[in-house]
Amino acid sequence: MKNIKANIMKNGAVLGQMYMDQDLFKDVNENYYISKESDSEFTNHAITIIGWDDTVSKSKFNNATRDGAWIIKNSWGTDWSDDGFFYISYDDEHICTLTANYEVSNSNNYEYTYKSSDLVGVPLLTLKNNMYIASKFTKQELNNKELINRISFTVGENMTYKVYISKDNTLNDKTKWIELTTGTSSLYGIKSVDLENIEIEDDFTIILEVNIPSSKISSIFTTCDFYDDNDYITFTPNKNFMSADGTDWTDMTNINGSIKCQPNIYVYTKQSPKIDIGEPIQDGNTTSIEINTVNVNTENIDFIVKNKNGEDISQHFQIVPDYENNKLDIVSDNTVDGEFTCVINYEGIEKEINFVLQENISLKDTTNMKIENNNIYVVIPSTENFNYQKFISNLNIENTSVTTYDSSNTNVSNDNSLLGTGSKVETNNNEYNIIVVGDATGDGTIDSGDLLGVVKHLKNKSRLNEKQGLAADCNYDESIDSG
C-alpha cells in the first residue's frame, strides 16, 4: 500500500488489476466494491488507481474488516457509476497484487518510435534465475543515421536488469552486444531510461537481460494472444525471442508450440545531427552558401576561414549565418584575395567549402578618372589640385588592401596630401600608376611649371620620364608636341 500511495503522489496514477463482477458492489449506484479470493482467484479488468481515502467507512462495502478505500477511475465512460469513478476497499484481495506505473513521454520529442508490441500487456511471463528477451527492429529510413535518445522496457519485482543493443542483429555472440543501461527494479512496470545518443545506421536488436535471485520469482509485462480474441495484434515470426542463456533462442510466436507473445520494448530516436551545404555563389566580397541543418543546436556551430596554406585568417571575414533562410554569408574585409576554405564544425561533424576571392579595384565615377593598362588617369581643372581624399573616395575596392604613395615614394594616408603624376597605388597583387593629365612635374597641380617642363623636353634640355610623358600627352595622341 505504501508503494502505491508513494507512486500516486509521484506520478499521479497507478495501473491496477481487479476482478470485476458488478454483483459485488455494495449499492445500486455501484460506488463501493470489494472482492475476495472466494469470488475469483484471478483478475479480469484493468483500472487506474488515482488516489485514496483512509476515512471511507468499512460499512460501505460487503464484508470489509477495515476502513479506507482506493479511488478508481474506470474506462467505461462518465455515464457509469459516479462520472466513471468508484471506490475499492483496502480489503479487496486483488487490487494491490498487480500494479504498475507508466512514464508517458511526449512523442513530439522524438522523430521515430520503434515498438515490439502495439499494446502494453500485463505481468504474465513468470521468470526464475536468468532470462534474456530480445526484439529486432527494422530501421525506418535506411539512408539516415539516427540517435537513440530513450529506451523503455518491461521490469518486475526483485529483479536486476541489463539492456544491450546488437547493431548487426547478432544474438548468439555476446561479445558484439553493447551495454546501454543497467539497474534494479522492485516493482512491476515499464522502465524508461534516457541514453546518450546511441547512433544506429541499420536494423538493430535490443536485448533485455534480467536476473532474479534463486529464492525469488518475478514476472514481466507481456502481450499474449490469449487476450486477443479479435485478432487485433499481429504476431510476427523472427522478431521477438527469449532465451535462458543468451545463446539458444526461442521465437516468442511459438512458445510451447501454441502460445504467441510479444515483449514490451520501445525505442525512441531522432535523426543524427546533419549539416548539408551547397555550392558557393560569389558576389563581390560576399560568398553565399546554402546551409541546411538537422537536429543541430546552431548556437554551437563554429566557423573558421583558412587560406591555401591552412592558416586561420578568420579575422579578415565576417560569418553571417541565417539558419531560418538556410543561408550562410562569408563577407571579406576587402583586404585579402585568393583561394580560401570555410570550415564548419559541430560536435565532430566537419564540413568544408572552398571559395575564391578575386582582387578587384574599380572607379565609382569615370567622368574624370579612368583605369587603363595599370595606369589611373586623372583629369582636373587647372585651378584645382588632386589629393588623397579625392582619389580614395572614388575607388571601389574588393578583396584587396590599398596602399598609396606620392611621387617621392612616401606612404600617403592623409586626406589633404597631394597626389600627382608618378604617385602609385599598391594592392595585394597589382601596382597602379597615377597619371594626372597635364601635371608633368608630379606635384599634383597644373601650372606654368608643367608647361616649362614640356618645353625643356621638346628642346632636349631635360627629358620627361615615361609617366611624366603620359601626363604631358594632354590630347592622347601618344606624342608630346605643341598640340
C-alpha positions as CSV (number, residue, x, y, z in Angstrom):
1,M,0.0,0.0,0.0
2,K,2.8,2.4,0.8
3,N,4.4,1.9,-2.6
4,I,1.1,2.5,-4.4
5,K,0.4,5.7,-2.4
6,A,4.0,6.9,-3.0
7,N,3.7,6.3,-6.7
8,I,0.4,8.1,-7.0
9,M,2.0,11.1,-5.3
10,K,5.0,10.9,-7.6
11,N,3.3,10.1,-10.9
12,G,-0.4,10.9,-10.5
13,A,-1.8,7.5,-11.1
14,V,-1.1,3.7,-10.9
15,L,-2.3,0.9,-13.2
16,G,-4.2,-1.7,-11.2
17,Q,-5.9,-5.1,-11.9
18,M,-9.2,-6.2,-10.3
19,Y,-11.8,-8.9,-10.6
20,M,-14.8,-7.1,-12.0
21,D,-18.3,-8.5,-11.1
22,Q,-20.9,-5.8,-10.8
23,D,-22.9,-8.0,-8.4
24,L,-20.2,-7.4,-5.8
25,F,-20.9,-3.7,-5.5
26,K,-22.5,-2.7,-2.2
27,D,-25.2,-0.4,-3.6
28,V,-27.1,0.1,-6.9
29,N,-25.1,3.2,-7.6
30,E,-22.0,1.0,-8.0
31,N,-19.7,3.2,-5.9
32,Y,-18.3,0.8,-3.3
33,Y,-16.7,-2.5,-4.3
34,I,-14.8,-5.4,-2.7
35,S,-14.0,-8.9,-3.9
36,K,-12.4,-11.9,-2.1
37,E,-10.4,-15.0,-3.2
38,S,-13.7,-16.8,-2.8
39,D,-15.1,-14.7,-5.6
40,S,-12.3,-15.4,-8.0
41,E,-8.6,-16.3,-8.0
42,F,-7.8,-14.2,-11.0
43,T,-8.2,-10.6,-12.3
44,N,-10.2,-9.8,-15.4
45,H,-10.2,-6.0,-15.6
46,A,-7.6,-3.2,-15.7
47,I,-8.3,0.1,-13.9
48,T,-6.4,3.3,-12.9
49,I,-5.8,4.0,-9.2
50,I,-5.8,7.8,-8.9
51,G,-6.0,8.3,-5.1
52,W,-7.2,7.0,-1.7
53,D,-9.3,7.9,1.3
54,D,-8.5,6.4,4.6
55,T,-11.8,7.6,6.2
56,V,-14.2,5.7,4.0
57,S,-16.2,3.5,6.4
58,K,-15.9,-0.3,6.1
59,S,-19.7,-0.4,6.3
60,K,-19.8,1.0,2.7
61,F,-18.6,-2.4,1.4
62,N,-19.7,-6.0,1.7
63,N,-17.7,-7.9,4.4
64,A,-14.8,-5.3,4.8
65,T,-12.9,-5.5,8.0
66,R,-11.2,-2.1,8.0
67,D,-11.9,1.5,6.9
68,G,-10.3,3.0,3.9
69,A,-10.5,2.7,0.1
70,W,-8.8,3.3,-3.2
71,I,-10.3,5.9,-5.6
72,I,-10.6,4.3,-9.0
73,K,-11.1,5.7,-12.5
74,N,-12.8,3.2,-14.8
75,S,-12.7,3.1,-18.6
76,W,-16.5,2.8,-19.2
77,G,-17.3,6.5,-19.6
78,T,-18.8,9.1,-17.4
79,D,-22.4,7.7,-17.6
80,W,-21.3,4.7,-15.4
81,S,-21.1,5.0,-11.6
82,D,-20.1,8.4,-10.2
83,D,-18.9,10.0,-13.5
84,G,-16.8,7.0,-14.2
85,F,-15.2,6.8,-10.7
86,F,-15.8,4.5,-7.8
87,Y,-14.1,3.1,-4.5
88,I,-12.5,-0.3,-3.9
89,S,-12.0,-1.3,-0.3
90,Y,-8.5,-1.7,1.1
91,D,-9.7,-5.3,1.9
92,D,-10.0,-6.2,-1.8
93,E,-7.7,-9.2,-2.3
94,H,-6.8,-8.4,-5.9
95,I,-6.3,-4.6,-6.2
96,C,-2.8,-4.4,-4.8
97,T,-1.4,-7.6,-6.4
98,L,-0.6,-6.3,-9.9
99,T,0.1,-2.7,-10.2
100,A,2.4,-0.6,-12.3
101,N,3.4,3.0,-13.2
102,Y,3.8,4.3,-16.7
103,E,6.0,7.3,-17.5
104,V,4.5,8.9,-20.6
105,S,6.9,10.8,-22.9
106,N,5.8,13.5,-25.3
107,S,6.1,11.8,-28.7
108,N,6.9,15.2,-30.2
109,N,10.4,14.9,-28.6
110,Y,11.3,12.1,-31.0
111,E,11.1,11.5,-34.7
112,Y,10.8,7.8,-34.7
113,T,9.3,5.2,-32.2
114,Y,10.1,1.5,-32.5
115,K,7.7,-0.9,-30.8
116,S,8.0,-4.6,-30.1
117,S,4.2,-4.5,-29.5
118,D,1.5,-2.1,-30.2
119,L,-0.2,-2.9,-26.9
120,V,1.2,-3.0,-23.4
121,G,0.5,-6.3,-21.8
122,V,0.3,-7.5,-18.1
123,P,2.8,-9.3,-15.9
124,L,2.2,-12.7,-17.4
125,L,5.7,-14.1,-18.2
126,T,6.9,-15.7,-15.0
127,L,10.7,-15.8,-14.6
128,K,13.3,-17.5,-12.4
129,N,17.0,-17.0,-12.3
130,N,18.3,-15.5,-15.6
131,M,16.3,-14.8,-18.7
132,Y,17.0,-12.9,-22.0
133,I,14.4,-11.2,-24.1
134,A,15.2,-9.7,-27.5
135,S,13.4,-7.7,-30.1
136,K,14.6,-7.0,-33.6
137,F,13.7,-3.6,-35.2
138,T,13.7,-2.6,-38.8
139,K,15.1,0.9,-39.3
140,Q,12.6,3.3,-40.7
141,E,14.9,5.2,-43.0
142,L,18.0,3.3,-44.0
143,N,19.7,6.3,-45.6
144,N,19.7,8.4,-42.4
145,K,21.6,7.9,-39.3
146,E,19.5,8.0,-36.1
147,L,20.3,8.6,-32.4
148,I,18.6,6.5,-29.7
149,N,17.6,9.0,-27.1
150,R,15.4,6.9,-24.9
151,I,14.5,3.2,-24.3
152,S,11.6,1.7,-22.4
153,F,11.4,-2.0,-21.3
154,T,9.5,-4.2,-19.0
155,V,10.6,-4.9,-15.5
156,G,9.3,-6.9,-12.5
157,E,9.8,-7.3,-8.7
158,N,13.1,-8.4,-7.2
159,M,14.9,-8.0,-10.5
160,T,18.2,-6.7,-11.7
161,Y,18.5,-5.9,-15.4
162,K,20.9,-5.0,-18.2
163,V,19.9,-3.7,-21.6
164,Y,22.1,-4.2,-24.7
165,I,22.0,-3.3,-28.4
166,S,23.2,-5.5,-31.2
167,K,23.8,-3.3,-34.2
168,D,24.2,-6.2,-36.5
169,N,21.3,-8.3,-35.1
170,T,23.7,-10.9,-33.6
171,L,22.0,-12.8,-30.8
172,N,24.3,-15.7,-30.0
173,D,27.6,-13.8,-29.7
174,K,27.5,-11.6,-26.5
175,T,30.8,-10.0,-27.4
176,K,29.0,-8.0,-30.1
177,W,26.4,-6.6,-27.7
178,I,26.8,-3.0,-26.5
179,E,25.5,-2.3,-23.0
180,L,23.1,0.6,-22.8
181,T,21.9,0.6,-19.2
182,T,21.8,-1.5,-16.0
183,G,19.8,-1.3,-12.8
184,T,17.4,-2.9,-10.3
185,S,13.7,-3.0,-10.0
186,S,11.4,-3.6,-7.0
187,L,8.1,-3.0,-8.8
188,Y,6.3,-4.3,-11.9
189,G,6.1,-1.9,-14.8
190,I,7.7,-0.3,-17.8
191,K,11.1,1.3,-17.1
192,S,12.2,4.3,-19.2
193,V,15.9,5.3,-19.5
194,D,17.4,8.3,-21.3
195,L,20.5,7.5,-23.3
196,E,23.5,9.5,-24.5
197,N,22.6,9.5,-28.2
198,I,23.4,5.9,-29.3
199,E,23.9,6.1,-33.1
200,I,22.3,3.5,-35.4
201,E,22.7,3.2,-39.2
202,D,20.9,-0.1,-39.9
203,D,18.4,-2.6,-38.5
204,F,19.2,-3.4,-34.8
205,T,18.2,-5.7,-31.9
206,I,17.6,-4.7,-28.3
207,I,18.3,-7.4,-25.7
208,L,17.0,-7.3,-22.1
209,E,18.8,-9.5,-19.6
210,V,17.0,-10.0,-16.3
211,N,18.3,-11.7,-13.2
212,I,16.1,-12.9,-10.3
213,P,17.6,-14.2,-7.0
214,S,17.4,-18.0,-6.7
215,S,14.8,-17.8,-3.9
216,K,12.5,-15.5,-5.8
217,I,10.3,-15.5,-8.8
218,S,9.1,-12.5,-10.8
219,S,7.0,-11.6,-13.8
220,I,7.3,-9.1,-16.6
221,F,4.7,-7.4,-18.8
222,T,4.0,-9.4,-21.9
223,T,1.4,-9.1,-24.7
224,C,-0.1,-12.5,-25.5
225,D,-2.6,-13.9,-28.0
226,F,-5.0,-15.5,-25.4
227,Y,-6.1,-11.9,-24.6
228,D,-6.6,-11.2,-28.3
229,D,-9.9,-12.8,-29.2
230,N,-10.5,-10.4,-32.1
231,D,-7.0,-10.7,-33.7
232,Y,-6.1,-7.1,-33.1
233,I,-2.4,-7.9,-32.7
234,T,0.0,-9.1,-35.4
235,F,2.5,-11.6,-34.0
236,T,5.4,-11.6,-36.5
237,P,7.8,-14.5,-36.5
238,N,11.6,-13.9,-36.3
239,K,11.1,-10.6,-34.5
240,N,10.9,-11.4,-30.7
241,F,12.8,-14.0,-28.9
242,M,13.5,-15.4,-25.4
243,S,16.5,-17.4,-24.0
244,A,17.6,-18.8,-20.7
245,D,21.3,-18.4,-21.5
246,G,21.6,-15.8,-24.3
247,T,22.7,-18.5,-26.8
248,D,19.8,-20.7,-27.6
249,W,16.8,-18.6,-28.5
250,T,13.0,-19.4,-28.8
251,D,10.8,-17.4,-31.2
252,M,8.1,-15.9,-29.0
253,T,5.4,-16.5,-31.6
254,N,5.8,-20.2,-30.8
255,I,6.2,-20.7,-27.0
256,N,5.5,-24.3,-26.0
257,G,4.2,-24.9,-29.5
258,S,1.0,-22.8,-29.1
259,I,1.4,-19.5,-27.2
260,K,2.2,-16.3,-29.1
261,C,3.7,-13.4,-27.1
262,Q,5.4,-10.1,-27.6
263,P,7.6,-8.3,-25.1
264,N,7.1,-4.6,-24.3
265,I,10.3,-2.9,-25.5
266,Y,10.2,0.6,-27.1
267,V,13.0,2.6,-28.7
268,Y,12.8,6.4,-29.3
269,T,15.1,8.1,-31.8
270,K,15.9,11.3,-33.6
271,Q,17.9,11.8,-36.7
272,S,21.6,12.2,-36.2
273,P,22.8,15.8,-36.4
274,K,23.5,16.6,-40.0
275,I,24.8,19.7,-41.9
276,D,24.4,19.9,-45.7
277,I,26.0,22.8,-47.7
278,G,25.6,23.9,-51.3
279,E,28.0,25.4,-53.8
280,P,29.3,28.9,-53.2
281,I,27.9,31.9,-55.0
282,Q,30.2,34.9,-55.4
283,D,29.0,38.5,-55.3
284,G,31.9,40.9,-54.9
285,N,33.4,40.4,-51.4
286,T,30.5,38.2,-50.3
287,T,30.4,34.4,-50.7
288,S,26.9,33.0,-50.1
289,I,26.4,29.3,-49.3
290,E,23.1,27.3,-48.8
291,I,23.2,25.6,-45.4
292,N,20.7,23.0,-44.1
293,T,20.8,21.6,-40.6
294,V,19.0,18.7,-38.9
295,N,18.9,18.3,-35.1
296,V,21.7,20.8,-34.7
297,N,22.0,23.4,-31.9
298,T,23.1,26.2,-34.2
299,E,24.4,28.2,-31.3
300,N,27.2,25.6,-31.1
301,I,28.4,25.7,-34.7
302,D,31.9,27.1,-35.2
303,F,33.3,28.6,-38.3
304,I,36.9,29.4,-39.4
305,V,38.4,30.5,-42.7
306,K,41.7,29.2,-43.8
307,N,44.0,30.4,-46.7
308,K,45.5,27.9,-49.1
309,N,48.4,27.4,-46.7
310,G,46.0,26.2,-44.0
311,E,46.5,29.3,-41.8
312,D,43.5,30.6,-39.9
313,I,42.7,34.1,-41.3
314,S,39.2,34.4,-39.9
315,Q,39.9,37.9,-38.7
316,H,39.5,39.0,-42.3
317,F,35.9,37.7,-42.6
318,Q,32.6,38.2,-41.0
319,I,30.5,35.0,-40.9
320,V,26.8,35.7,-41.1
321,P,24.5,32.6,-40.7
322,D,20.8,32.9,-41.4
323,Y,19.5,29.4,-40.4
324,E,15.9,30.4,-40.9
325,N,16.5,31.0,-44.6
326,N,19.2,28.3,-44.9
327,K,21.9,30.8,-45.9
328,L,25.4,31.5,-44.8
329,D,27.3,34.7,-46.0
330,I,31.0,34.9,-45.7
331,V,32.0,38.6,-46.1
332,S,35.6,39.6,-46.5
333,D,37.0,42.9,-45.2
334,N,38.3,43.7,-48.7
335,T,41.9,43.1,-47.7
336,V,42.6,39.6,-49.0
337,D,42.2,37.7,-52.2
338,G,42.9,34.2,-53.4
339,E,41.7,30.7,-52.6
340,F,40.1,30.0,-49.2
341,T,38.3,27.3,-47.2
342,C,35.5,27.9,-44.8
343,V,35.5,25.1,-42.2
344,I,32.1,24.4,-40.4
345,N,32.4,22.3,-37.2
346,Y,29.7,20.9,-35.0
347,E,30.4,18.3,-32.3
348,G,32.7,16.3,-34.6
349,I,30.7,17.0,-37.8
350,E,33.1,18.9,-40.1
351,K,32.2,20.4,-43.5
352,E,34.4,22.4,-45.8
353,I,33.6,24.7,-48.6
354,N,36.2,26.2,-50.9
355,F,35.8,29.6,-52.5
356,V,37.9,32.1,-54.4
357,L,38.0,35.9,-54.0
358,Q,39.4,37.9,-56.9
359,E,41.2,41.2,-56.3
360,N,39.2,44.0,-57.8
361,I,39.7,47.7,-58.0
362,S,37.4,50.0,-60.0
363,L,36.1,53.5,-60.1
364,K,32.8,54.8,-58.8
365,D,32.8,57.7,-61.2
366,T,34.7,57.6,-64.5
367,T,33.9,61.1,-65.6
368,N,37.4,62.4,-64.7
369,M,39.2,59.2,-64.0
370,K,39.8,56.0,-65.9
371,I,41.9,52.9,-65.4
372,E,43.9,51.7,-68.4
373,N,46.9,49.3,-68.6
374,N,47.5,49.6,-64.8
375,N,47.5,53.4,-65.1
376,I,44.9,55.5,-63.4
377,Y,44.4,58.7,-65.4
378,V,43.1,61.7,-63.7
379,V,41.7,64.9,-65.3
380,I,41.5,68.0,-63.0
381,P,40.8,71.7,-63.7
382,S,43.8,73.9,-63.8
383,T,42.5,75.8,-60.8
384,E,42.4,72.7,-58.6
385,N,44.7,70.1,-57.3
386,F,44.4,66.3,-56.7
387,N,44.7,64.9,-53.2
388,Y,44.4,61.5,-51.4
389,Q,40.8,62.1,-50.3
390,K,39.5,62.7,-53.8
391,F,41.3,59.7,-55.1
392,I,40.4,57.1,-52.4
393,S,36.7,58.2,-52.2
394,N,36.3,57.3,-55.9
395,L,37.6,53.8,-55.6
396,N,35.6,50.6,-55.4
397,I,37.8,48.2,-53.6
398,E,37.1,44.5,-53.2
399,N,39.2,41.7,-51.6
400,T,42.3,43.8,-51.5
401,S,44.2,46.2,-49.4
402,V,45.3,49.5,-50.9
403,T,48.5,51.5,-50.1
404,T,49.1,54.8,-51.7
405,Y,52.5,56.5,-52.3
406,D,53.2,60.0,-53.6
407,S,55.8,60.7,-56.4
408,S,58.6,60.7,-53.9
409,N,57.6,57.2,-52.8
410,T,56.3,58.3,-49.4
411,N,53.3,56.5,-47.9
412,V,50.2,58.7,-48.1
413,S,47.2,58.4,-45.9
414,N,46.3,62.0,-45.1
415,D,43.2,63.2,-46.9
416,N,44.8,66.5,-48.0
417,S,48.1,65.1,-49.1
418,L,48.6,65.8,-52.8
419,L,48.9,63.1,-55.4
420,G,50.4,63.8,-58.8
421,T,51.9,62.1,-61.7
422,G,54.3,59.4,-60.5
423,S,52.2,58.6,-57.4
424,K,51.2,54.9,-57.2
425,V,48.8,52.5,-55.6
426,E,49.8,49.1,-54.5
427,T,47.2,46.3,-53.9
428,N,47.7,42.6,-53.0
429,N,48.7,41.6,-56.4
430,N,49.0,44.7,-58.6
431,E,50.5,48.2,-58.8
432,Y,48.8,51.1,-60.5
433,N,50.5,54.4,-61.6
434,I,48.6,57.7,-61.1
435,I,48.8,59.9,-64.1
436,V,47.4,63.4,-63.6
437,V,46.9,64.8,-67.1
438,G,48.8,68.0,-67.5
439,D,50.8,67.5,-64.3
440,A,54.2,66.9,-66.0
441,T,56.1,67.8,-62.8
442,G,54.2,65.3,-60.5
443,D,53.3,67.8,-57.8
444,G,49.6,67.3,-58.1
445,T,48.8,70.7,-59.6
446,I,48.7,72.1,-63.1
447,D,50.6,75.4,-63.5
448,S,53.4,77.1,-65.5
449,G,55.9,74.8,-64.1
450,D,54.4,71.9,-66.1
451,L,54.5,73.9,-69.3
452,L,58.1,74.7,-68.7
453,G,58.9,71.1,-68.2
454,V,57.3,70.2,-71.5
455,V,59.2,73.0,-73.3
456,K,62.5,71.8,-71.9
457,H,61.6,68.2,-73.0
458,L,60.9,69.4,-76.6
459,K,64.2,71.4,-76.7
460,N,66.1,68.4,-75.3
461,K,67.3,70.4,-72.4
462,S,65.7,67.9,-69.9
463,R,63.7,64.8,-70.5
464,L,60.4,63.8,-69.0
465,N,60.2,60.2,-67.8
466,E,57.6,57.8,-69.1
467,K,54.9,58.7,-66.5
468,Q,55.6,62.4,-67.0
469,G,55.4,61.9,-70.7
470,L,51.9,60.3,-70.4
471,A,50.8,63.3,-68.3
472,A,52.1,65.7,-70.9
473,D,50.2,64.0,-73.7
474,C,47.1,66.1,-73.0
475,N,45.3,65.2,-76.3
476,Y,46.1,61.5,-76.0
477,D,47.8,61.2,-79.4
478,E,50.7,59.4,-77.9
479,S,53.1,62.2,-78.6
480,I,54.4,65.3,-76.8
481,D,54.1,68.3,-79.0
482,S,52.6,71.8,-79.2
483,G,49.2,70.2,-79.9
